[in-house]
Amino acid sequence: MIKIVLVSDNHFNSAVLKYILYKEQDADMYLHCGDSEMTMKELLPFVSVKGNNDYDYEMPRQRFFDVLGHRILMLHGDPYVSSISDRGLIEKAKKEKADVVFYGHTHRYDDHTSEGIRMINPGSCNMNRDMTPPSYAKITIDERYIDVRRIDIDIDAYMK
């Protein structure tokens, strides 16, 4: 079993990442779907992709992970997703032979399956656009199942 902490769109808010690391010390992987506005070194131990607001040119636009029989594509989301359609994500996943996509960009939590592809967006760990609390995802993968949990962030807790 593999435990993944998935975040996105903290937009230079490093305090929230430190809070998440403190809360989730037992994860096997820490992944970031972009728009950190930080360097790869500043993000460690998070492994990140480049978002449309990132400036670290060494950061890749996409990454792949093979986890217990699943091929995971991680990208920021632009230009593949919009507020009204995930068609671009589906086509990109099919092209890359991925059965799971981790993405950000929309600042909205999402976990759904379309055309056999599981699409997971942790929302923004800084500010969601749908008026819900900032969030991240805790994902557990085993050979048979992918369990995804939305974790809402208590802003007052990490600001102390």
Secondary structure, DSSP 8 states (H G I E B T S, - for coil): -EEEEEE---TT-HHHHHHHHHHTTT-SEEEE-S---S-HHHHTT-EE---TT---TTS-SEEEEEETTEEEEEE--TTT--SS--HHHHHHHHHHT-SEEE--SSSSEEEEEETTEEEEEE--SS--TTSS--EEEEEEE-SS-EEEEEEE--HHHHT-
